Amino acid sequence: IEIIAPRVIVALGGPSSKYLLKSREGITRIRGRWGEFNGVPVMPTYHPSYLLRNGGDKSPLRREVWADIKKVLERTGRPVPANQGRGN
């Protein structure tokens, strides 16, 4: 991570989020809240495989992940699309 020097890190799933944020809380509690790893902002969110196991394209968790991704886009100064596609 130090070599790459990212502006932000998106931690996908519980294990990576817990490690980077030194947290014991589960992903459902820490997702969507900014944390920090060695001075780099970290946004924890659900792992894509978790979404697939919990409804896939119809999963209500997709909205939560999209909200997290929008926070990342805003933080990095990138434009936020009006919607996430597929009419959602």
Biopython code that builds the backbone (N, CA, C, O; Angstrom):
import numpy as np
from Bio.PDB.StructureBuilder import StructureBuilder

atoms = [
    (1, "ILE", "N", (0.840, -1.192, 0.000)),
    (1, "ILE", "CA", (0.000, 0.000, 0.000)),
    (1, "ILE", "C", (0.880, 1.249, 0.000)),
    (1, "ILE", "O", (0.580, 2.228, -0.684)),
    (2, "GLU", "N", (1.951, 1.208, 0.761)),
    (2, "GLU", "CA", (2.844, 2.364, 0.841)),
    (2, "GLU", "C", (3.462, 2.680, -0.519)),
    (2, "GLU", "O", (3.607, 3.849, -0.876)),
    (3, "ILE", "N", (3.823, 1.653, -1.274)),
    (3, "ILE", "CA", (4.438, 1.854, -2.590)),
    (3, "ILE", "C", (3.440, 2.450, -3.575)),
    (3, "ILE", "O", (3.781, 3.345, -4.348)),
    (4, "ILE", "N", (2.217, 1.957, -3.543)),
    (4, "ILE", "CA", (1.185, 2.429, -4.473)),
    (4, "ILE", "C", (0.697, 3.826, -4.097)),
    (4, "ILE", "O", (0.349, 4.619, -4.971)),
    (5, "ALA", "N", (0.673, 4.122, -2.819)),
    (5, "ALA", "CA", (0.233, 5.423, -2.298)),
    (5, "ALA", "C", (-1.138, 5.844, -2.829)),
    (5, "ALA", "O", (-1.263, 6.881, -3.481)),
    (6, "PRO", "N", (-2.179, 5.027, -2.546)),
    (6, "PRO", "CA", (-3.514, 5.384, -3.029)),
    (6, "PRO", "C", (-4.078, 6.604, -2.305)),
    (6, "PRO", "O", (-3.704, 6.900, -1.170)),
    (7, "ARG", "N", (-4.988, 7.307, -2.989)),
    (7, "ARG", "CA", (-5.679, 8.434, -2.342)),
    (7, "ARG", "C", (-6.732, 7.920, -1.377)),
    (7, "ARG", "O", (-6.975, 8.525, -0.334)),
    (8, "VAL", "N", (-7.359, 6.799, -1.726)),
    (8, "VAL", "CA", (-8.327, 6.134, -0.854)),
    (8, "VAL", "C", (-8.202, 4.627, -1.058)),
    (8, "VAL", "O", (-7.657, 4.160, -2.058)),
    (9, "ILE", "N", (-8.714, 3.887, -0.096)),
    (9, "ILE", "CA", (-8.791, 2.429, -0.185)),
    (9, "ILE", "C", (-10.247, 2.051, 0.000)),
    (9, "ILE", "O", (-10.905, 2.533, 0.922)),
    (10, "VAL", "N", (-10.754, 1.192, -0.871)),
    (10, "VAL", "CA", (-12.083, 0.617, -0.695)),
    (10, "VAL", "C", (-11.858, -0.810, -0.203)),
    (10, "VAL", "O", (-11.375, -1.661, -0.951)),
    (11, "ALA", "N", (-12.205, -1.065, 1.044)),
    (11, "ALA", "CA", (-12.028, -2.384, 1.640)),
    (11, "ALA", "C", (-13.287, -3.200, 1.377)),
    (11, "ALA", "O", (-14.371, -2.853, 1.844)),
    (12, "LEU", "N", (-13.136, -4.281, 0.630)),
    (12, "LEU", "CA", (-14.275, -5.114, 0.261)),
    (12, "LEU", "C", (-14.425, -6.282, 1.231)),
    (12, "LEU", "O", (-13.612, -7.206, 1.235)),
    (13, "GLY", "N", (-15.462, -6.230, 2.044)),
    (13, "GLY", "CA", (-15.759, -7.317, 2.960)),
    (13, "GLY", "C", (-15.185, -7.132, 4.351)),
    (13, "GLY", "O", (-14.386, -6.234, 4.617)),
    (14, "GLY", "N", (-15.628, -8.020, 5.222)),
    (14, "GLY", "CA", (-15.247, -7.945, 6.619)),
    (14, "GLY", "C", (-13.774, -8.136, 6.915)),
    (14, "GLY", "O", (-13.184, -7.309, 7.610)),
    (15, "PRO", "N", (-13.153, -9.205, 6.411)),
    (15, "PRO", "CA", (-11.748, -9.435, 6.775)),
    (15, "PRO", "C", (-10.816, -8.275, 6.423)),
    (15, "PRO", "O", (-10.009, -7.858, 7.254)),
    (16, "SER", "N", (-10.919, -7.755, 5.208)),
    (16, "SER", "CA", (-10.026, -6.652, 4.826)),
    (16, "SER", "C", (-10.367, -5.385, 5.610)),
    (16, "SER", "O", (-9.473, -4.635, 6.002)),
    (17, "SER", "N", (-11.644, -5.152, 5.835)),
    (17, "SER", "CA", (-12.056, -3.967, 6.592)),
    (17, "SER", "C", (-11.567, -4.041, 8.032)),
    (17, "SER", "O", (-11.033, -3.069, 8.568)),
    (18, "LYS", "N", (-11.752, -5.200, 8.650)),
    (18, "LYS", "CA", (-11.312, -5.367, 10.038)),
    (18, "LYS", "C", (-9.803, -5.196, 10.158)),
    (18, "LYS", "O", (-9.318, -4.559, 11.093)),
    (19, "TYR", "N", (-9.062, -5.766, 9.210)),
    (19, "TYR", "CA", (-7.605, -5.658, 9.258)),
    (19, "TYR", "C", (-7.150, -4.209, 9.096)),
    (19, "TYR", "O", (-6.388, -3.691, 9.912)),
    (20, "LEU", "N", (-7.625, -3.569, 8.038)),
    (20, "LEU", "CA", (-7.168, -2.209, 7.753)),
    (20, "LEU", "C", (-7.577, -1.211, 8.832)),
    (20, "LEU", "O", (-6.828, -0.287, 9.151)),
    (21, "LEU", "N", (-8.759, -1.403, 9.384)),
    (21, "LEU", "CA", (-9.278, -0.448, 10.366)),
    (21, "LEU", "C", (-9.041, -0.884, 11.808)),
    (21, "LEU", "O", (-9.437, -0.195, 12.749)),
    (22, "LYS", "N", (-8.399, -2.022, 11.969)),
    (22, "LYS", "CA", (-8.120, -2.555, 13.312)),
    (22, "LYS", "C", (-9.405, -2.584, 14.145)),
    (22, "LYS", "O", (-9.442, -2.127, 15.288)),
    (23, "SER", "N", (-10.445, -3.132, 13.537)),
    (23, "SER", "CA", (-11.767, -3.146, 14.156)),
    (23, "SER", "C", (-12.201, -4.571, 14.464)),
    (23, "SER", "O", (-11.827, -5.512, 13.765)),
    (24, "ARG", "N", (-12.983, -4.714, 15.505)),
    (24, "ARG", "CA", (-13.588, -6.009, 15.824)),
    (24, "ARG", "C", (-15.044, -6.058, 15.367)),
    (24, "ARG", "O", (-15.682, -7.110, 15.393)),
    (25, "GLU", "N", (-15.549, -4.914, 14.952)),
    (25, "GLU", "CA", (-16.947, -4.853, 14.514)),
    (25, "GLU", "C", (-17.102, -5.515, 13.153)),
    (25, "GLU", "O", (-16.170, -5.539, 12.349)),
    (26, "GLY", "N", (-18.286, -6.050, 12.909)),
    (26, "GLY", "CA", (-18.580, -6.672, 11.631)),
    (26, "GLY", "C", (-18.804, -5.636, 10.537)),
    (26, "GLY", "O", (-18.994, -4.449, 10.802)),
    (27, "ILE", "N", (-18.777, -6.119, 9.309)),
    (27, "ILE", "CA", (-18.907, -5.231, 8.146)),
    (27, "ILE", "C", (-20.244, -4.493, 8.147)),
    (27, "ILE", "O", (-20.310, -3.352, 7.688)),
    (28, "THR", "N", (-21.300, -5.110, 8.647)),
    (28, "THR", "CA", (-22.598, -4.427, 8.644)),
    (28, "THR", "C", (-22.597, -3.199, 9.552)),
    (28, "THR", "O", (-23.392, -2.282, 9.347)),
    (29, "ARG", "N", (-21.725, -3.169, 10.538)),
    (29, "ARG", "CA", (-21.639, -2.013, 11.437)),
    (29, "ARG", "C", (-20.669, -0.949, 10.931)),
    (29, "ARG", "O", (-20.887, 0.242, 11.155)),
    (30, "ILE", "N", (-19.597, -1.369, 10.247)),
    (30, "ILE", "CA", (-18.574, -0.388, 9.870)),
    (30, "ILE", "C", (-18.675, 0.095, 8.432)),
    (30, "ILE", "O", (-18.025, 1.076, 8.071)),
    (31, "ARG", "N", (-19.469, -0.565, 7.608)),
    (31, "ARG", "CA", (-19.557, -0.155, 6.204)),
    (31, "ARG", "C", (-20.154, 1.246, 6.108)),
    (31, "ARG", "O", (-21.028, 1.633, 6.884)),
    (32, "GLY", "N", (-19.649, 1.985, 5.131)),
    (32, "GLY", "CA", (-20.188, 3.317, 4.893)),
    (32, "GLY", "C", (-19.602, 4.425, 5.742)),
    (32, "GLY", "O", (-19.937, 5.594, 5.551)),
    (33, "ARG", "N", (-18.727, 4.074, 6.682)),
    (33, "ARG", "CA", (-18.102, 5.088, 7.546)),
    (33, "ARG", "C", (-16.606, 5.147, 7.236)),
    (33, "ARG", "O", (-15.929, 4.119, 7.210)),
    (34, "TRP", "N", (-16.110, 6.330, 7.006)),
    (34, "TRP", "CA", (-14.690, 6.488, 6.711)),
    (34, "TRP", "C", (-13.848, 6.085, 7.903)),
    (34, "TRP", "O", (-14.174, 6.384, 9.052)),
    (35, "GLY", "N", (-12.749, 5.393, 7.599)),
    (35, "GLY", "CA", (-11.728, 5.070, 8.579)),
    (35, "GLY", "C", (-10.391, 5.476, 7.986)),
    (35, "GLY", "O", (-10.336, 6.194, 6.987)),
    (36, "GLU", "N", (-9.324, 5.016, 8.601)),
    (36, "GLU", "CA", (-8.002, 5.392, 8.110)),
    (36, "GLU", "C", (-7.012, 4.259, 8.339)),
    (36, "GLU", "O", (-7.052, 3.579, 9.364)),
    (37, "PHE", "N", (-6.127, 4.065, 7.373)),
    (37, "PHE", "CA", (-5.032, 3.110, 7.488)),
    (37, "PHE", "C", (-3.745, 3.813, 7.089)),
    (37, "PHE", "O", (-3.575, 4.195, 5.931)),
    (38, "ASN", "N", (-2.847, 3.985, 8.034)),
    (38, "ASN", "CA", (-1.567, 4.663, 7.768)),
    (38, "ASN", "C", (-1.752, 5.990, 7.033)),
    (38, "ASN", "O", (-1.002, 6.310, 6.111)),
    (39, "GLY", "N", (-2.752, 6.751, 7.452)),
    (39, "GLY", "CA", (-2.983, 8.061, 6.860)),
    (39, "GLY", "C", (-3.801, 8.065, 5.581)),
    (39, "GLY", "O", (-4.055, 9.128, 5.015)),
    (40, "VAL", "N", (-4.219, 6.889, 5.117)),
    (40, "VAL", "CA", (-5.010, 6.790, 3.885)),
    (40, "VAL", "C", (-6.471, 6.546, 4.267)),
    (40, "VAL", "O", (-6.749, 5.638, 5.050)),
    (41, "PRO", "N", (-7.409, 7.332, 3.737)),
    (41, "PRO", "CA", (-8.821, 7.102, 4.026)),
    (41, "PRO", "C", (-9.269, 5.730, 3.511)),
    (41, "PRO", "O", (-8.909, 5.320, 2.407)),
    (42, "VAL", "N", (-10.055, 5.037, 4.324)),
    (42, "VAL", "CA", (-10.560, 3.705, 3.977)),
    (42, "VAL", "C", (-12.079, 3.718, 4.046)),
    (42, "VAL", "O", (-12.662, 4.144, 5.043)),
    (43, "MET", "N", (-12.718, 3.245, 2.970)),
    (43, "MET", "CA", (-14.167, 3.085, 2.953)),
    (43, "MET", "C", (-14.479, 1.587, 2.940)),
    (43, "MET", "O", (-14.260, 0.922, 1.928)),
    (44, "PRO", "N", (-14.988, 1.052, 4.049)),
    (44, "PRO", "CA", (-15.382, -0.349, 4.063)),
    (44, "PRO", "C", (-16.766, -0.536, 3.446)),
    (44, "PRO", "O", (-17.668, 0.275, 3.658)),
    (45, "THR", "N", (-16.917, -1.601, 2.691)),
    (45, "THR", "CA", (-18.220, -1.931, 2.114)),
    (45, "THR", "C", (-18.302, -3.441, 1.931)),
    (45, "THR", "O", (-17.328, -4.157, 2.161)),
    (46, "TYR", "N", (-19.458, -3.912, 1.521)),
    (46, "TYR", "CA", (-19.662, -5.346, 1.338)),
    (46, "TYR", "C", (-18.834, -5.896, 0.182)),
    (46, "TYR", "O", (-18.572, -5.196, -0.797)),
    (47, "HIS", "N", (-18.431, -7.137, 0.305)),
    (47, "HIS", "CA", (-17.719, -7.829, -0.768)),
    (47, "HIS", "C", (-18.736, -8.210, -1.847)),
    (47, "HIS", "O", (-19.868, -8.569, -1.522)),
    (48, "PRO", "N", (-18.351, -8.137, -3.127)),
    (48, "PRO", "CA", (-19.285, -8.505, -4.203)),
    (48, "PRO", "C", (-19.881, -9.906, -4.049)),
    (48, "PRO", "O", (-21.046, -10.114, -4.387)),
    (49, "SER", "N", (-19.110, -10.861, -3.549)),
    (49, "SER", "CA", (-19.648, -12.219, -3.389)),
    (49, "SER", "C", (-20.768, -12.250, -2.350)),
    (49, "SER", "O", (-21.684, -13.066, -2.451)),
    (50, "TYR", "N", (-20.702, -11.367, -1.354)),
    (50, "TYR", "CA", (-21.757, -11.277, -0.351)),
    (50, "TYR", "C", (-23.050, -10.796, -1.002)),
    (50, "TYR", "O", (-24.135, -11.288, -0.691)),
    (51, "LEU", "N", (-22.924, -9.834, -1.904)),
    (51, "LEU", "CA", (-24.106, -9.347, -2.626)),
    (51, "LEU", "C", (-24.710, -10.456, -3.473)),
    (51, "LEU", "O", (-25.929, -10.622, -3.508)),
    (52, "LEU", "N", (-23.856, -11.218, -4.158)),
    (52, "LEU", "CA", (-24.350, -12.303, -5.006)),
    (52, "LEU", "C", (-25.070, -13.366, -4.186)),
    (52, "LEU", "O", (-26.081, -13.913, -4.628)),
    (53, "ARG", "N", (-24.559, -13.659, -3.004)),
    (53, "ARG", "CA", (-25.194, -14.662, -2.143)),
    (53, "ARG", "C", (-26.479, -14.143, -1.508)),
    (53, "ARG", "O", (-27.280, -14.924, -0.994)),
    (54, "ASN", "N", (-26.677, -12.840, -1.540)),
    (54, "ASN", "CA", (-27.842, -12.236, -0.891)),
    (54, "ASN", "C", (-28.733, -11.488, -1.870)),
    (54, "ASN", "O", (-29.128, -10.349, -1.619)),
    (55, "GLY", "N", (-29.040, -12.123, -2.967)),
    (55, "GLY", "CA", (-29.998, -11.556, -3.903)),
    (55, "GLY", "C", (-29.442, -11.075, -5.219)),
    (55, "GLY", "O", (-30.212, -10.756, -6.125)),
    (56, "GLY", "N", (-28.132, -11.008, -5.360)),
    (56, "GLY", "CA", (-27.533, -10.597, -6.633)),
    (56, "GLY", "C", (-28.019, -9.234, -7.080)),
    (56, "GLY", "O", (-27.994, -8.274, -6.311)),
    (57, "ASP", "N", (-28.464, -9.151, -8.331)),
    (57, "ASP", "CA", (-28.935, -7.880, -8.888)),
    (57, "ASP", "C", (-30.147, -7.322, -8.152)),
    (57, "ASP", "O", (-30.413, -6.121, -8.209)),
    (58, "LYS", "N", (-30.875, -8.183, -7.467)),
    (58, "LYS", "CA", (-32.075, -7.746, -6.757)),
    (58, "LYS", "C", (-31.804, -7.468, -5.274)),
    (58, "LYS", "O", (-32.725, -7.131, -4.529)),
    (59, "SER", "N", (-30.562, -7.604, -4.851)),
    (59, "SER", "CA", (-30.224, -7.417, -3.446)),
    (59, "SER", "C", (-30.434, -5.970, -3.001)),
    (59, "SER", "O", (-29.965, -5.043, -3.662)),
    (60, "PRO", "N", (-31.132, -5.776, -1.892)),
    (60, "PRO", "CA", (-31.287, -4.418, -1.362)),
    (60, "PRO", "C", (-29.952, -3.842, -0.877)),
    (60, "PRO", "O", (-29.828, -2.632, -0.689)),
    (61, "LEU", "N", (-28.966, -4.700, -0.679)),
    (61, "LEU", "CA", (-27.647, -4.237, -0.237)),
    (61, "LEU", "C", (-26.929, -3.447, -1.323)),
    (61, "LEU", "O", (-26.002, -2.692, -1.029)),
    (62, "ARG", "N", (-27.350, -3.614, -2.577)),
    (62, "ARG", "CA", (-26.728, -2.875, -3.679)),
    (62, "ARG", "C", (-26.815, -1.369, -3.449)),
    (62, "ARG", "O", (-25.877, -0.640, -3.772)),
    (63, "ARG", "N", (-27.914, -0.905, -2.903)),
    (63, "ARG", "CA", (-28.071, 0.535, -2.633)),
    (63, "ARG", "C", (-27.050, 1.006, -1.596)),
    (63, "ARG", "O", (-26.512, 2.109, -1.700)),
    (64, "GLU", "N", (-26.792, 0.167, -0.605)),
    (64, "GLU", "CA", (-25.815, 0.530, 0.418)),
    (64, "GLU", "C", (-24.414, 0.612, -0.184)),
    (64, "GLU", "O", (-23.659, 1.538, 0.112)),
    (65, "VAL", "N", (-24.069, -0.358, -1.029)),
    (65, "VAL", "CA", (-22.756, -0.339, -1.682)),
    (65, "VAL", "C", (-22.651, 0.884, -2.587)),
    (65, "VAL", "O", (-21.612, 1.543, -2.620)),
    (66, "TRP", "N", (-23.707, 1.187, -3.313)),
    (66, "TRP", "CA", (-23.692, 2.352, -4.198)),
    (66, "TRP", "C", (-23.485, 3.634, -3.390)),
    (66, "TRP", "O", (-22.746, 4.523, -3.814)),
    (67, "ALA", "N", (-24.133, 3.730, -2.231)),
    (67, "ALA", "CA", (-23.945, 4.902, -1.369)),
    (67, "ALA", "C", (-22.480, 5.014, -0.931)),
    (67, "ALA", "O", (-21.925, 6.111, -0.873)),
    (68, "ASP", "N", (-21.866, 3.874, -0.625)),
    (68, "ASP", "CA", (-20.454, 3.871, -0.229)),
    (68, "ASP", "C", (-19.560, 4.310, -1.386)),
    (68, "ASP", "O", (-18.635, 5.098, -1.194)),
    (69, "ILE", "N", (-19.834, 3.804, -2.576)),
    (69, "ILE", "CA", (-19.031, 4.151, -3.756)),
    (69, "ILE", "C", (-19.185, 5.639, -4.088)),
    (69, "ILE", "O", (-18.220, 6.290, -4.488)),
    (70, "LYS", "N", (-20.387, 6.170, -3.924)),
    (70, "LYS", "CA", (-20.579, 7.605, -4.164)),
    (70, "LYS", "C", (-19.724, 8.439, -3.212)),
    (70, "LYS", "O", (-19.180, 9.469, -3.608)),
    (71, "LYS", "N", (-19.604, 8.000, -1.967)),
    (71, "LYS", "CA", (-18.746, 8.712, -1.011)),
    (71, "LYS", "C", (-17.294, 8.704, -1.482)),
    (71, "LYS", "O", (-16.583, 9.700, -1.349)),
    (72, "VAL", "N", (-16.862, 7.570, -2.032)),
    (72, "VAL", "CA", (-15.488, 7.460, -2.545)),
    (72, "VAL", "C", (-15.297, 8.395, -3.733)),
    (72, "VAL", "O", (-14.292, 9.101, -3.817)),
    (73, "LEU", "N", (-16.259, 8.400, -4.649)),
    (73, "LEU", "CA", (-16.163, 9.282, -5.812)),
    (73, "LEU", "C", (-16.092, 10.745, -5.384)),
    (73, "LEU", "O", (-15.277, 11.511, -5.898)),
    (74, "GLU", "N", (-16.944, 11.124, -4.448)),
    (74, "GLU", "CA", (-16.941, 12.507, -3.959)),
    (74, "GLU", "C", (-15.606, 12.850, -3.303)),
    (74, "GLU", "O", (-15.062, 13.933, -3.519)),
    (75, "ARG", "N", (-15.089, 11.937, -2.515)),
    (75, "ARG", "CA", (-13.817, 12.174, -1.804)),
    (75, "ARG", "C", (-12.653, 12.349, -2.767)),
    (75, "ARG", "O", (-11.720, 13.103, -2.495)),
    (76, "THR", "N", (-12.713, 11.643, -3.904)),
    (76, "THR", "CA", (-11.618, 11.711, -4.876)),
    (76, "THR", "C", (-11.860, 12.760, -5.951)),
    (76, "THR", "O", (-11.058, 12.897, -6.875)),
    (77, "GLY", "N", (-12.961, 13.504, -5.839)),
    (77, "GLY", "CA", (-13.238, 14.571, -6.792)),
    (77, "GLY", "C", (-13.729, 14.089, -8.142)),
    (77, "GLY", "O", (-13.651, 14.817, -9.132)),
    (78, "ARG", "N", (-14.229, 12.880, -8.187)),
    (78, "ARG", "CA", (-14.755, 12.334, -9.446)),
    (78, "ARG", "C", (-16.258, 12.574, -9.521)),
    (78, "ARG", "O", (-16.929, 12.654, -8.492)),
    (79, "PRO", "N", (-16.784, 12.688, -10.735)),
    (79, "PRO", "CA", (-18.227, 12.912, -10.864)),
    (79, "PRO", "C", (-19.024, 11.698, -10.399)),
    (79, "PRO", "O", (-18.622, 10.552, -10.599)),
    (80, "VAL", "N", (-20.146, 11.978, -9.783)),
    (80, "VAL", "CA", (-21.040, 10.922, -9.320)),
    (80, "VAL", "C", (-22.167, 10.793, -10.331)),
    (80, "VAL", "O", (-22.912, 11.750, -10.539)),
    (81, "PRO", "N", (-22.313, 9.621, -10.973)),
    (81, "PRO", "CA", (-23.410, 9.434, -11.927)),
    (81, "PRO", "C", (-24.763, 9.639, -11.248)),
    (81, "PRO", "O", (-24.907, 9.431, -10.044)),
    (82, "ALA", "N", (-25.734, 10.046, -12.033)),
    (82, "ALA", "CA", (-27.075, 10.298, -11.503)),
    (82, "ALA", "C", (-27.696, 9.038, -10.918)),
    (82, "ALA", "O", (-28.444, 9.109, -9.943)),
    (83, "ASN", "N", (-27.392, 7.886, -11.505)),
    (83, "ASN", "CA", (-27.869, 6.619, -10.949)),
    (83, "ASN", "C", (-26.818, 5.555, -11.202)),
    (83, "ASN", "O", (-25.827, 5.796, -11.891)),
    (84, "GLN", "N", (-27.041, 4.385, -10.644)),
    (84, "GLN", "CA", (-26.054, 3.323, -10.755)),
    (84, "GLN", "C", (-26.278, 2.437, -11.968)),
    (84, "GLN", "O", (-25.626, 1.401, -12.101)),
    (85, "GLY", "N", (-27.175, 2.818, -12.845)),
    (85, "GLY", "CA", (-27.458, 1.992, -14.014)),
    (85, "GLY", "C", (-28.635, 1.082, -13.761)),
    (85, "GLY", "O", (-29.098, 0.949, -12.628)),
    (86, "ARG", "N", (-29.109, 0.469, -14.796)),
    (86, "ARG", "CA", (-30.238, -0.464, -14.721)),
    (86, "ARG", "C", (-31.450, 0.149, -14.037)),
    (86, "ARG", "O", (-32.281, -0.562, -13.471)),
    (87, "GLY", "N", (-31.546, 1.467, -14.094)),
    (87, "GLY", "CA", (-32.735, 2.122, -13.560)),
    (87, "GLY", "C", (-32.789, 2.261, -12.059)),
    (87, "GLY", "O", (-33.829, 2.650, -11.528)),
    (88, "ASN", "N", (-31.702, 1.958, -11.341)),
    (88, "ASN", "CA", (-31.717, 2.057, -9.874)),
    (88, "ASN", "C", (-31.124, 3.340, -9.408)),
    (88, "ASN", "O", (-31.057, 3.588, -8.204)),
]
sb = StructureBuilder()
sb.init_structure("model")
sb.init_model(0)
sb.init_chain("A")
sb.init_seg("    ")
for serial, (resi, resn, name, xyz) in enumerate(atoms, 1):
    if name == "N":
        sb.init_residue(resn, " ", resi, " ")
    sb.init_atom(name, np.array(xyz, "f"), 0.0, 1.0, " ", f" {name:<3s}", serial, name[0])
structure = sb.get_structure()
